[in-house]
């Protein structure tokens, strides 16, 4: 039987369809088989030895004279840092020049080593690069929002196989981002505490959608997941902004993030996915009603006309079933054996 469910934080509705019998293999067979990727490609601008093919880095983390993570300006950025931020009217319409900062985080020298297969220290270095670049970019007085995201695979929007993620800073906080925060303010005004903290605690109490958990982080498939195997990673400590992360917290987050991505990698045969860090806008780093988190969305379903027309997503797999599949998946990875 189908069921409506509401996201406590955003008030958005989703539909869980009656078809709850799908297994990971049902999604795997619909995905194109990923071709083997070599550890190095001579024409890849992100591979070790090809550093001259990118712009000068804004950040480099090295060890024993070899770089581990490089952050470089995006050569094909849609936004440019030298543009004006002032709005202008074109009749009744509003416009502005394309100001923004766009960077690429090259996550590892090896061309074929994704986050799900990296050592924890390497994942932690990537997360540290996210935080440190977000901090530096946030000092720009024209920037109001910094978005950190990763596109893995063609269906997720990437064109380069080399492991990388992106940081884009804009002067605009769009309604897609702002509207849930307004709901969070209303919830705080009514209840006196953070809706995201409450939602996370309820997921931990109910247990059925938890994938994996540590002392300071939890990963779960949310009650009102919009698509199969959608997952959230939350810090248990109230933190509106990813900027508040301490180095030891980044290491612990690296472990649970790699664990989550490795479960998806094994359970769904290395699916294409997007992940996004939802962090407070600049100036809201200390508010009591926001809580940063990461959302991971495997590209195993495609929104159709009803979703686009109504804004109500149809999820063909109950999040309880998605979480159970991921929780029960035995992780196999050369860097750490079987878990």
Buried (B, 14 or more C-beta within 10 A) or exposed (E): EEEEBEBBBBEBBBBBBEEBEBEBEBBBEEBEEEEEBEEBBEEBBBBBEBBEEBEEBBBBBEEEEEBBBBBBBBEEBEBEBEBEBEEEEEEEEEEEBEBBBBBBBBBBBBBBBBBBBBBBEBBBBBBBBBBBBBEBBBEBEBBBBBBBBBBBBEBBEBEBBBBBBBBBBBBBBEEEBEEBBEBBBEBBEEEEBBBBBBBBBEBBEEEBBBBBBEEBBBBBBBBBBBBBBBBBBBBBEBBBBBBBBEEEBBBBBBBBBBBBBBBBBBBBBBBBBBBBBBBBBBEBBEBBBBBBBBBBBBBBBEEEEEBEEEEEBBBBBBBBBBBBBBBEBEBEBEEBEEE
